[in-house]
Each structure stands twice: as C-alpha cells, then as structure tokens.
C-alpha cells in the first residue's frame, strides 16, 4: 500500500496533465509515482522535464537501450516497480523477446554487443552501494562509447537512482500493464513479484 495516494488525473493541474502525457507514449499510463509527485506540481513538472531530456537520444544510445539501462539499474537497486516499468518500456521501444528474456544475464547473453555489455556493466556497478565503478569498467566503457554517449548513459542511471528510491520508499502501486510485462519477462528468470507495489 502506498504511503501517499497518487492523485487522479482529474485532480491534476490541466497544464501539468498535458505535460505528463509524455509518459503515456512510453508506458501507456501516467505512472502512480509521477501522480504522487504531483502534490507539488513543481516537482512533478521538473521530474517530467528531466525524464524527457534524459530519454532523448542524441548519439549512439538508442531509446530501447536506455530503457534496458534503466532496468539493470533498477534490478541492482531491487526496485520491482521500476523493473516492471522498464521491461514494459523496452518492449514498447522495439526490444526483442530474446533481449527482454536475457537482459538480467547480459554478461553471457549473445543478444548484446560488447559495447552494450560494457554499458550495462557500468550501470550495474554505478547502481551498487557502495559504488562499484572502477578503472577496468571505465576502460571498457570508454573503449566503446564517446563522451557524449557516456553522459547519456550516466543520466539514465542517475534518473533511475532517484526513481528507485522514490518508488521503493513510497510503496508506489504498480499499474496493470507493467505487472503483466514483469510477469511475462521477469518472474521465471529473476523471481520477480509485485512485492510491496501491489
């Protein structure tokens, strides 16, 4: 059960609701987490703007891969809410079944390039507490990605650091569509459940 009830769409400021339509294209819904942030519209507005900026693609990091980076970050943090959301978003951005089914074991998967494995390893290390980024992880990352691409990769990881703490601490209730994707792609491979987000 959530600590704070998410506002219903008809309770949101009309202009804020318009801005938050971005999430419907990505996830099919305005997430309960963002609707909870909306008690303070400036927070919801700033978060929505940051999310849009972070997920915008300018280099070699694709929209699909950004969502997989968000998944790995959330997997490490243990946030089941964000894991389900990012598996759903990855699927909506064209991720193949093979990649969706093996992202949690990316290190040995044939469905990821060496560049992607380096970025996913960086995400895994960056989301670990204490931080696990070391010289070897950095070397592999820089061997495959430009500095602007690394900034985009890190922005995704940092964004989900915020979201993972928000959703796990607030007990955000998971919506039906992400639940269905979590059960399809994560339940058997990682033991994923809705947990506190039911």
Rosetta blueprint (number, residue, H / E / L):
1 X L
2 X L
3 X L
4 X L
5 X L
6 X L
7 X L
8 X L
9 X H
10 X H
11 X H
12 X L
13 X L
14 X H
15 X H
16 X H
17 X H
18 X H
19 X H
20 X L
21 X L
22 X H
23 X H
24 X H
25 X H
26 X H
27 X H
28 X L
29 X L
30 X L
31 X L
32 X H
33 X H
34 X H
35 X H
36 X H
37 X H
38 X L
39 X L
40 X L
41 X H
42 X H
43 X H
44 X H
45 X H
46 X H
47 X H
48 X H
49 X H
50 X H
51 X H
52 X H
53 X H
54 X H
55 X H
56 X L
57 X L
58 X L
59 X L
60 X L
61 X L
62 X L
63 X H
64 X H
65 X H
66 X H
67 X H
68 X H
69 X H
70 X H
71 X H
72 X H
73 X H
74 X H
75 X H
76 X H
77 X H
78 X L
79 X L
80 X H
81 X H
82 X H
83 X H
84 X H
85 X H
86 X H
87 X H
88 X H
89 X H
90 X H
91 X H
92 X H
93 X L
94 X L
95 X L
96 X L
97 X H
98 X H
99 X H
100 X H
101 X H
102 X H
103 X H
104 X H
105 X H
106 X H
107 X H
108 X H
109 X L
110 X L
111 X L
112 X L
113 X L
114 X H
115 X H
116 X H
117 X H
118 X H
119 X H
120 X H
121 X H
122 X H
123 X H
124 X H
125 X H
126 X H
127 X H
128 X L
129 X L
130 X L
131 X L
132 X L
133 X L
134 X L
135 X H
136 X H
137 X H
138 X H
139 X H
140 X H
141 X H
142 X H
143 X H
144 X H
145 X L
146 X L
147 X H
148 X H
149 X H
150 X H
151 X H
152 X H
153 X H
154 X H
155 X H
156 X H
157 X H
158 X H
159 X H
160 X H
161 X H
162 X H
163 X H
164 X H
165 X H
166 X H
167 X H
168 X H
169 X H
170 X H
171 X L
172 X L
173 X L
174 X L
175 X L
176 X H
177 X H
178 X H
179 X H
180 X H
181 X H
182 X H
183 X H
184 X H
185 X H
186 X L
187 X H
188 X H
189 X H
190 X H
191 X L
192 X L
193 X L
194 X L
195 X H
196 X H
197 X H
198 X L
